[in-house]
Amino acid sequence: MSPELAAISMFVMLVIFLFMGHPLAFVLGGVGAVFGLVFIGPHFFGIFIFRIYGTMDNFVLVAITLFVLMGNFLTTSGVADALFKSLRILLGPIRGGVGLAVILVSIVFAACTGIIGASVVTMGLLTGPMLLRYGYQKEISTGMIAAGGSLGILIPPSIMLVMMADQASISAGKLLMSGVVPGVTLGILYMIYIAVRCGVNPKIGPPVPRAELELIPFIKRVTDTLRYAVPPMILIVAVLGAIFFGVATPTEAAGVGAFVAFIMAAAYRKLTWRNFTECLYQTSRTTTMVIIIIVGATCFTGVFLGLGGGKAIVDSLLGLGLGKWGTYILIMAIYIILGCFIDWIGIVMITFPIFLPVAQALGFDMLWFVAMLAINLQMSFLTPPFGYALFYMSGLGLEGVKLSHIYRGVVPFLILQFIGVVLCTMFPEIVTWLPNLMLGK
């Protein structure tokens, strides 16, 4: 079988089984095992085991478990709940003020946990009923929750960035730092949109009723906000500061973050034995899911590259004659399409062995290029029909909210994310400025 035909056949089988509803990890591993056994032979299993061991024997991947544990402790501590309640009252007099509070809490929560499911579900349960009670339009409510919750995949600590750094063989610390400014920039774009949209049409985002605001003095609103904002800020500084100043590696910083989050949960008196064991269970479950997908994808990419499919696709892309930026646009478009159907873990594991050699051959800065792919994948969580954040929102069962409301609600935020991708492409310093200032690696 020619490399081109092998590549096409493997991807066709992959798509067929995914649309049949089979789990991604087993589809990747199964397709890889079948093609490996048929076209490489029984010794393929030795190659497979060697590749798995090479992946598992990686200190950087330990950070995934620790960041997930940190996020679960933060969720248990209830700090997001308290911070939202205080910000809701502080920004309440402003049109769209509760919406602005949603995005601000999402940014802070994103910087404390790299788990998208936890972020979207937590923010949805916490803010969804409140937004609807205050009379916010269903579309803008669901859109801001889904978009704000998805910031956790870009703003460090992000398990996606850790995995991407591992697969691209670049500094995990620098890639984590590269997500800070773009993530905050997207958050600011969301806030500008909410403020303008609600300012023009207050019916879709009215201010908090004056009678409710008068029950809490202004000084108390400010002190409550500081009281619940300072602890997570300490956590953020402890983790990101340790990485930025070279005091600790991302894995070591993740350990520090998990310990600080544990202390916070205890300080807020939420660390019961039941909550503690639940955090450990959820961490084990998430980590196992990630590792199983890595194993399946390792099998798939090993066979795919072994049959020459990777080289065939690289040669084909370079042979299109699109030039450096034409090829870049094509790759970004492919990522948007894949994001409609496949989880980010599968996208990273499948495409990195193919697209990164293309980027290197075209002379791109690999840190910037990988960061741009991460920013692009931010869109995959909101892209219909299968964006994960959409289904997380649908599963919350908010009163009167239908899937059509969610789909319409995310469209403006998808446009804003596209604008963010364009800005980071035109002004690469948005991505590279902070990593270039780092003292550590």
CORBELNOR-V484307 format. One record per residue. N is the residue number from 1. PHI is phi in whole degrees, -180 to 180 (* if undefined). PSI is psi in whole degrees, 0 to 359 (999 if undefined). D_CENTER is the distance of its C-alpha to the mean C-alpha in whole Angstrom. Layout:
n->[N;N]
phi->[PHI;PHI]
psi->[PSI;PSI]
d_center->[D_CENTER;D_CENTER]
This chain:
n->[1;2;3;4;5;6;7;8;9;10;11;12;13;14;15;16;17;18;19;20;21;22;23;24;25;26;27;28;29;30;31;32;33;34;35;36;37;38;39;40;41;42;43;44;45;46;47;48;49;50;51;52;53;54;55;56;57;58;59;60;61;62;63;64;65;66;67;68;69;70;71;72;73;74;75;76;77;78;79;80;81;82;83;84;85;86;87;88;89;90;91;92;93;94;95;96;97;98;99;100;101;102;103;104;105;106;107;108;109;110;111;112;113;114;115;116;117;118;119;120;121;122;123;124;125;126;127;128;129;130;131;132;133;134;135;136;137;138;139;140;141;142;143;144;145;146;147;148;149;150;151;152;153;154;155;156;157;158;159;160;161;162;163;164;165;166;167;168;169;170;171;172;173;174;175;176;177;178;179;180;181;182;183;184;185;186;187;188;189;190;191;192;193;194;195;196;197;198;199;200;201;202;203;204;205;206;207;208;209;210;211;212;213;214;215;216;217;218;219;220;221;222;223;224;225;226;227;228;229;230;231;232;233;234;235;236;237;238;239;240;241;242;243;244;245;246;247;248;249;250;251;252;253;254;255;256;257;258;259;260;261;262;263;264;265;266;267;268;269;270;271;272;273;274;275;276;277;278;279;280;281;282;283;284;285;286;287;288;289;290;291;292;293;294;295;296;297;298;299;300;301;302;303;304;305;306;307;308;309;310;311;312;313;314;315;316;317;318;319;320;321;322;323;324;325;326;327;328;329;330;331;332;333;334;335;336;337;338;339;340;341;342;343;344;345;346;347;348;349;350;351;352;353;354;355;356;357;358;359;360;361;362;363;364;365;366;367;368;369;370;371;372;373;374;375;376;377;378;379;380;381;382;383;384;385;386;387;388;389;390;391;392;393;394;395;396;397;398;399;400;401;402;403;404;405;406;407;408;409;410;411;412;413;414;415;416;417;418;419;420;421;422;423;424;425;426;427;428;429;430;431;432;433;434;435;436;437;438;439;440;441]
phi->[*;-70;-57;-63;-68;-62;-62;-64;-63;-64;-72;-63;-62;-59;-65;-59;-70;-66;-74;-80;93;-79;-60;-58;-59;-77;-67;-60;-65;-67;-62;-62;-66;-64;-66;-67;-67;-75;-103;-107;112;-59;-68;-58;-64;-64;-63;-60;-63;-63;-67;-64;-62;-63;-77;-71;-83;-137;-63;-63;-66;-61;-61;-60;-60;-70;-68;-64;-62;-60;-63;-68;-63;-64;-62;-66;-64;75;-66;-65;-60;-66;-66;-66;-61;-73;-68;-59;-76;-64;-96;-55;-66;-85;-63;77;-61;-67;-65;-63;-63;-60;-69;-62;-65;-62;-64;-64;-66;-63;-79;-115;-150;-105;-108;-64;-56;-64;-65;-67;-66;-61;-66;-67;-67;-77;-105;-56;-59;-67;-61;-68;-65;-81;90;-69;-58;-63;-65;-70;-65;-67;-64;-70;-67;-64;-70;-65;-65;-75;-62;-64;-83;-111;-77;-67;-82;-116;-68;-65;-66;-62;-67;-64;-63;-64;-70;-92;56;-122;-64;-65;-63;-67;-68;-61;-66;-67;-87;-66;-66;-60;-64;-66;-60;-61;-60;-66;-61;-61;-66;-62;-61;-63;-64;-69;-62;-75;-67;-74;-129;-64;-66;-88;-156;-72;-71;-67;-54;-59;-61;-72;-68;-68;-73;-123;-60;-61;-61;-67;-61;-67;-66;-64;-62;-66;-60;-97;-90;-64;-57;-66;-66;-63;-62;-61;-65;-62;-80;-70;-64;-63;-73;-62;-89;74;-71;-145;-75;-55;-67;-66;-65;-63;-63;-62;-62;-63;-68;-64;-64;-61;-63;-63;-61;-68;-65;-84;59;-112;-93;-80;-61;-65;-64;-63;-67;-67;-61;-65;-65;-64;-64;-62;-65;-65;-62;-62;-60;-63;-66;-63;-65;-60;-63;-62;-68;-61;-63;-62;-67;-61;-70;-58;-71;-65;-83;88;-66;-62;-63;-63;-71;-60;-62;-66;-65;-68;-82;-70;73;-81;82;-61;-82;-65;-66;-60;-63;-62;-63;-64;-66;-62;-64;-64;-66;-62;-64;-73;-129;-122;-63;-61;-63;-63;-61;-63;-67;-82;-90;-58;-63;-95;-84;-65;-61;-64;-62;-64;-65;-87;85;-76;-68;-67;-62;-64;-64;-65;-62;-66;-63;-65;-63;-63;-64;-55;-68;-63;-75;-111;-82;-65;-92;-119;-60;-61;-62;-65;-76;-61;-65;-62;-72;-73;67;-64;-60;78;-93;-107;-61;-65;-63;-66;-61;-69;-68;-83;-58;-60;-75;-64;-63;-64;-65;-63;-61;-62;-63;-64;-61;-71;-76;-73;-125;-61;-63;-59;-88;-92;-59;-67;-60;-71;-89;-63;-89;-103;-115]
psi->[133;154;321;315;323;316;313;317;316;319;325;314;320;312;317;310;328;319;345;353;13;150;142;315;316;332;312;309;321;313;317;317;317;310;325;317;321;316;342;322;177;332;353;324;326;318;318;311;320;319;321;316;320;328;317;329;59;113;329;323;341;332;330;311;316;322;322;317;318;315;322;321;319;319;318;325;337;16;326;321;311;320;320;318;320;319;326;318;321;317;3;321;343;143;127;12;321;324;319;322;323;314;319;314;324;319;314;316;324;325;359;346;140;25;110;314;313;319;310;315;315;311;325;313;326;314;335;303;325;316;316;324;325;1;18;144;141;321;311;330;308;324;315;325;314;316;316;318;329;349;339;342;346;316;126;151;119;124;334;316;323;314;320;320;320;314;330;355;45;171;121;323;315;322;322;316;330;341;349;301;315;320;315;323;316;318;319;319;319;316;320;316;314;316;317;313;315;331;321;319;86;347;332;348;69;158;164;138;139;324;323;323;324;345;340;118;153;320;319;325;316;314;322;319;315;322;320;350;328;313;312;330;323;319;315;315;320;319;301;325;320;322;315;316;5;16;326;155;165;322;316;319;325;322;318;315;318;321;316;319;323;315;320;316;321;320;325;6;39;1;72;166;323;314;322;312;328;321;317;320;312;323;315;319;313;314;318;318;314;314;320;319;320;317;312;317;326;319;313;307;327;314;317;313;324;328;358;9;322;313;321;317;320;313;322;316;315;333;354;341;26;346;179;308;333;319;322;314;319;316;317;322;320;320;321;317;314;325;341;342;334;146;152;327;315;319;313;312;327;317;332;316;342;311;330;320;326;314;319;318;330;355;24;150;117;326;312;317;314;321;322;323;322;317;320;317;339;324;332;335;342;355;120;156;348;24;129;321;329;319;329;316;317;324;348;336;39;140;124;0;124;166;329;324;318;314;315;326;329;346;310;326;330;320;318;321;321;319;320;319;317;316;316;336;316;326;79;343;337;324;316;346;307;315;327;341;351;144;332;184;999]
d_center->[38;37;33;32;33;32;28;29;30;27;25;27;27;23;23;26;25;21;23;26;23;23;20;18;19;23;23;21;24;27;27;27;29;32;31;32;35;37;36;36;38;38;37;34;33;34;31;29;29;29;26;24;26;25;21;22;24;21;21;18;16;18;15;13;15;16;13;12;16;16;13;16;18;17;16;20;21;21;20;18;21;23;22;21;25;26;24;25;29;28;27;29;32;30;29;25;25;24;21;20;20;17;15;17;16;12;12;14;12;9;11;12;10;7;7;6;9;11;10;11;14;15;15;16;19;20;20;20;24;25;24;26;29;29;29;26;26;24;22;21;20;18;16;15;14;12;11;11;9;6;6;5;2;5;8;9;10;6;8;6;8;11;11;11;14;16;16;17;19;19;18;15;16;17;13;12;14;14;10;12;15;12;10;13;15;13;13;17;17;16;19;22;21;22;24;26;26;27;30;31;31;31;32;28;27;30;30;31;35;37;39;36;35;38;38;36;38;35;36;34;31;31;31;29;26;27;28;24;22;24;23;19;20;22;19;17;20;21;18;17;21;21;19;20;24;24;25;23;21;17;18;21;19;17;20;21;18;19;22;22;20;23;25;24;24;27;28;27;29;26;27;29;29;28;25;25;25;23;20;21;21;18;17;19;18;14;15;18;16;13;17;19;16;17;20;21;19;21;24;23;23;26;28;27;27;30;32;31;29;26;29;30;27;27;31;30;28;30;33;32;33;30;30;27;25;26;25;21;21;22;19;17;18;18;14;14;17;15;12;15;16;14;11;8;10;13;13;12;15;17;17;17;21;22;20;20;24;24;22;25;28;27;27;23;22;19;17;17;17;14;12;13;12;8;9;10;8;6;9;9;8;11;13;16;18;15;12;11;10;14;15;14;16;19;19;19;23;23;27;28;24;24;22;23;23;19;19;21;19;16;18;19;15;14;17;16;13;16;18;15;15;19;19;17;19;22;22;20;21;18;16;19;21;19;19;23;24;23;25;24;22]
